[in-house]
């Protein structure tokens, strides 16, 4: 069951796993601990999880646009990850005013780019992305998905 997380235990545990960390952003200093406590408290971030091994963060850009980020522990891959990923999207469609969910995936993370497509995301192209955690811009593939006319729930 997918629920909104207001405490960081699940996401902090998954993010701390070196195998997971290496797949979601290879550029972050692996010695710096990540803490999602404040993010879980904020209303403009929706942190969803199955409470075990899957987490998605939806960062509200506008009242109807969210930018998504997902992390799956080693125990949640393949078909399981796709099913839980779809449940998280359904949660967003059914519990928010989201019309569009966007994402960006480092170009070298082929598994995550494949995952995005399997969930129904469309590519918006590739380009350089700049963020405060990285000295240099890096190449990503941009993705988007529109609210379906009816959700799966």
N, C-alpha and C positions, 0 to 999 in steps of 0.2 A: 504494500500500500504506500502510495506517495503522499508525503505530508510536507508542509512548510516547516522549515527548521528555524527556531528562534534562538537555539544554542549551538555552539560550534563544534561539539565533540565529534560528530560523524565526519564533517568536512575536514576538520583539522587532522583527524586520523588518516583519512584517505590521502589528503595532500602531502602528508609527511612520508608516505611510502615512497622510497626512492624510485621504484619501477614506475609508479604513477607519475611522479614528479617529472621524470625524464621524458614522458610522452606529452604532457600538456604544455610545457614550456622549457625547452632545454637551455634557455639563456639565463634563467634565474639562478643566482648563486646558490648552490645546493647546501651551503652551510647556514644560510639565513632561514630560521624557522618561519613558517607562514602561520598567521593567526587570523581566523575569519570571524572573531567575536563581534567586532563592530559591524561588519557586513550583515551578520544575522539579525542584528537589532534594527537596522535601517529599513524604512518602509519602501525606499526606492530600489532595494535589492530583494529579490525573491529567491530564497535558497530552498530547493526541493531535494528530498532524499527518500530512499526506501528504508533508511535507518540502518542499513547494513554495509553496502558496498558501492553505492551509486549516489552521486550528488550533481545537481545542476544549479548554476547561479544565473539568474536572469536580471540584468542590470537595466532598469527602466530609463530609456532615452527620452521618450515623450510619453504622454498618457496611453498611446497605442503601439509604441515601438519598444521592444526589449532586445538587448544584446545577450546572447546565451553563451555559457561556458559549461562544459561537463567534465567530470572526472569519474572514472570507474576503477575500482580496485581490481586486482588480479582475479578475484573470484567472480567477477561479473564482466564477461567478455562475450563476443559473438551474439548469438540469438538472444541470450539473457539481456545483454546491454541494449540491443535494439528494442526489445519489448519494454524495458524500463524507460528507455529514452522516449518511446512513443507515449507511455503513461505520463511522463513529465510534460510532454507537449500538450496532451489532452488536458492535464491539470491547468496549464496556462490558458488554453482556449476556454475552458469552462469556469475559471475562477478569476480571470482578469479581463480587461478590455483590450487585450493585445490583438492587433490586427496583423502585425509583422514581427517576426523574430529573426534577428540577424546573427551572424557569427563570423569569426575569422579564425582560420586555422593555419599554423605555420606550414609552409609548402612542403617541408620534408616529412610532415606527419601524415603519411599516406593512409594509415588505418583510420584516423579521425576524419579525414576528408571522405573516405569511402562510407564511414558511419553516417556522416551528414547527408550524403546522397541517398543512402538507404532509408533514412527517415523522411525523405521527401524534400529536403532543402535543395535549392537551385544555386548554381554558382553565379556569382555576380562579377567574376573575373579575379585576377590576381593583381597584387600591387605591394608597395612597401608600407609597412605599419610602423609607427613611432609610438612608444609609450615611455612612461617615466622610469620603468624598471630596466631599461636597456639603453646602453650608450649609443648604439647604432640602430637604424631602422632594419627591419628584416622582412623577407617576402612571405606573404600570406595569401591564401585563397579566401575571398569573401563569399559568404553564403547568406541566403534569405529564404524564408518560408512565409506564406500568407495563411491567415486563418481560413480553415476549410469552411465550406458552407454548412456542413454538419460535422461534429467531432465524433470520435470513436467511442466516447463514453455514453 
